[in-house]
Amino acid sequence: MTHYDKITPRCDTVQFEDEDALDLLAHVLTVDTKWTSRLVLSANAKLLQSVMKFISHSCDSWYWLIGLGLIWLLGESEMRLQAAFWACAILGMAGVVFLIKALFHRPRPEGEWGKIYRIADPHSFPSGHAARAMMLAALSMQTGSGWVIACFILWAILVGLSRIALKLHYLLDVIAGWLLGIAGGLLALQLYPWFTQIIKALLN
């Protein structure tokens, strides 16, 4: 992984009247840019780029929603409830991320890969993929399996790093996404009993 020079710390639409706060923000974004550049893949690392692209796509929301939809159609009662719950959690997290991005309007780092992301969603903070992946890792506690949970956590970390390596996000975007995902996942787990009651009432 190498440095690259085209990342610039930008958060243009957020207005700060306090000069000290503005200086602090500039310092944070400068450090963020510096550490981000260290995690970006070299253009020559073709194999590793392919691996990171696969990992990044593995957290695309439409893949998860399609898979969860199939579980809803084909699974047994408890699996169907969990599939519906996870799908609602994914949609809810997407809404939260959209609102935060609309507030900050931080542009993505400049890069070539991921044009579909750059066109559909040009804003960078926080990383929706990192938030979704870590939220799913938190929801994986429903399985009760330590190995499954550990695999989800490792996958969530790799998803976040892939977004940085491919120049789709800054490090701070991913860290914020991870924290948001943990908080959202833990909150969702608390709401699961309430959710099941509503779904069962609707189906009966």
C-alpha positions in Angstrom: 0.0 0.0 0.0 1.3 3.4 -1.0 0.8 7.1 -0.6 -1.2 9.0 -3.2 -1.4 12.7 -3.6 -4.9 13.4 -4.8 -6.8 13.1 -1.5 -7.5 16.5 -0.1 -9.3 17.1 3.2 -12.6 18.7 2.3 -15.9 19.2 4.1 -17.0 22.3 2.3 -20.7 22.6 3.3 -20.3 22.5 7.1 -19.9 26.1 8.4 -17.8 26.9 11.5 -17.8 30.3 13.0 -15.2 29.6 15.7 -11.7 29.9 14.4 -10.3 27.4 16.9 -12.9 24.8 15.8 -12.0 25.4 12.2 -8.3 25.0 12.9 -9.1 21.7 14.8 -11.2 20.5 11.9 -8.4 21.3 9.4 -5.9 19.4 11.5 -8.2 16.4 11.9 -8.8 16.2 8.2 -5.1 16.6 7.4 -4.2 13.7 9.7 -7.1 11.7 8.2 -5.7 12.4 4.7 -2.2 11.4 5.7 -3.3 8.0 7.3 -5.7 7.4 4.4 -3.0 7.7 1.9 -1.0 5.0 3.7 -3.8 2.5 3.3 -4.5 3.1 -0.4 -3.4 0.2 -2.8 -0.8 0.8 -5.4 -2.0 0.7 -9.0 0.4 -2.2 -9.6 -1.2 -4.4 -6.9 -3.7 -5.9 -9.3 -4.4 -9.2 -7.4 -4.9 -7.4 -4.1 -7.1 -4.9 -5.8 -9.3 -7.7 -7.2 -9.6 -9.2 -3.7 -10.5 -5.8 -2.2 -13.1 -5.2 -4.9 -14.8 -8.5 -4.1 -14.8 -7.8 -0.4 -16.2 -4.3 -1.0 -19.0 -5.6 -3.3 -19.8 -8.4 -0.7 -21.4 -5.7 1.5 -23.5 -4.1 -1.3 -27.0 -3.6 0.1 -28.9 -5.1 -2.9 -27.0 -8.4 -2.6 -28.0 -8.7 1.1 -31.6 -7.6 0.5 -32.0 -10.2 -2.3 -30.4 -12.9 -0.2 -32.6 -12.0 2.8 -35.6 -11.9 0.5 -34.9 -15.5 -0.6 -34.6 -16.6 3.0 -38.0 -15.0 3.7 -39.6 -16.9 0.9 -37.9 -20.3 1.5 -36.9 -20.3 5.2 -38.7 -21.5 8.3 -40.6 -19.2 10.6 -37.7 -18.1 12.9 -35.3 -17.7 10.0 -38.0 -15.7 8.1 -38.4 -13.3 11.1 -34.6 -12.8 11.4 -34.3 -12.2 7.6 -37.1 -9.6 7.7 -35.4 -8.0 10.8 -32.0 -7.9 9.1 -33.5 -6.4 5.9 -35.3 -3.7 7.9 -32.1 -3.0 9.8 -30.2 -2.6 6.5 -32.8 -0.2 5.2 -32.9 1.8 8.5 -29.1 2.1 8.6 -29.2 3.3 4.9 -31.6 6.0 5.9 -29.4 7.2 8.9 -26.3 7.2 6.7 -28.1 9.2 4.0 -29.1 11.9 6.5 -25.6 12.2 8.0 -24.1 12.4 4.5 -26.6 15.1 3.6 -25.5 17.1 6.6 -21.7 16.9 6.0 -21.5 16.6 2.1 -17.9 15.5 2.3 -16.8 14.6 -1.2 -15.3 11.2 -1.8 -11.5 10.9 -2.5 -10.6 11.1 -6.1 -10.2 7.8 -7.8 -11.1 5.6 -10.8 -12.8 2.5 -9.4 -16.4 2.4 -8.1 -18.1 4.8 -10.6 -21.5 3.5 -9.6 -20.9 4.5 -6.0 -19.4 7.9 -7.0 -22.4 8.7 -9.3 -25.2 7.3 -7.1 -23.7 8.7 -3.9 -20.9 11.2 -4.2 -20.6 11.9 -0.5 -18.1 10.2 1.8 -18.8 10.7 5.5 -19.7 8.2 7.0 -19.0 5.0 5.0 -22.3 3.3 4.5 -20.6 0.0 3.7 -18.6 0.1 6.9 -21.7 1.0 8.9 -23.7 -1.8 7.3 -21.0 -4.4 7.7 -20.4 -3.7 11.4 -24.2 -3.6 12.1 -24.5 -7.0 10.5 -21.6 -8.2 12.7 -23.5 -7.0 15.7 -26.7 -8.7 14.5 -24.8 -11.9 14.0 -24.8 -12.3 17.8 -28.3 -13.7 17.2 -26.7 -16.8 15.9 -25.1 -17.5 19.3 -22.0 -18.9 17.6 -18.6 -17.4 18.5 -17.1 -18.5 15.2 -19.9 -16.9 13.2 -19.6 -13.6 15.2 -15.8 -13.6 14.8 -16.1 -14.2 11.0 -18.6 -11.3 10.7 -16.3 -9.0 12.7 -13.3 -9.8 10.5 -15.4 -9.4 7.4 -16.7 -6.0 8.6 -13.1 -4.8 9.2 -12.0 -5.9 5.8 -15.0 -4.2 4.2 -14.0 -1.0 5.8 -10.4 -1.3 4.8 -11.4 -2.2 1.2 -13.3 1.1 0.9 -10.1 3.0 1.9 -7.8 0.9 -0.3 -9.9 1.5 -3.3 -10.1 5.3 -2.8 -13.8 5.4 -2.0 -13.5 6.6 1.5 -11.2 8.3 4.0 -10.1 6.5 7.2 -12.3 8.8 9.3 -15.3 7.9 7.2 -14.8 4.2 7.8 -14.1 4.6 11.6 -17.3 6.7 11.9 -19.2 4.0 9.9 -17.9 1.2 12.1 -19.0 3.1 15.3 -22.4 3.9 13.8 -22.8 0.3 12.8 -22.0 -1.0 16.2 -24.4 1.4 17.8 -27.1 0.7 15.3 -26.7 -3.1 15.6 -26.8 -3.1 19.4 -29.9 -0.9 19.3 -31.6 -3.1 16.7 -31.0 -6.2 18.9 -32.8 -4.5 21.7 -35.8 -3.9 19.4 -35.9 -7.4 18.0 -38.6 -8.8 20.5 -40.8 -5.8 19.7 -40.2 -6.3 16.0 -41.2 -10.0 16.2 -44.4 -9.2 18.0 -45.4 -6.7 15.3 -44.6 -9.1 12.4 -46.5 -12.0 14.0 -49.5 -9.7 14.6 -49.5 -8.6 11.0 -49.2 -12.2 9.7 -52.0 -13.6 11.9 
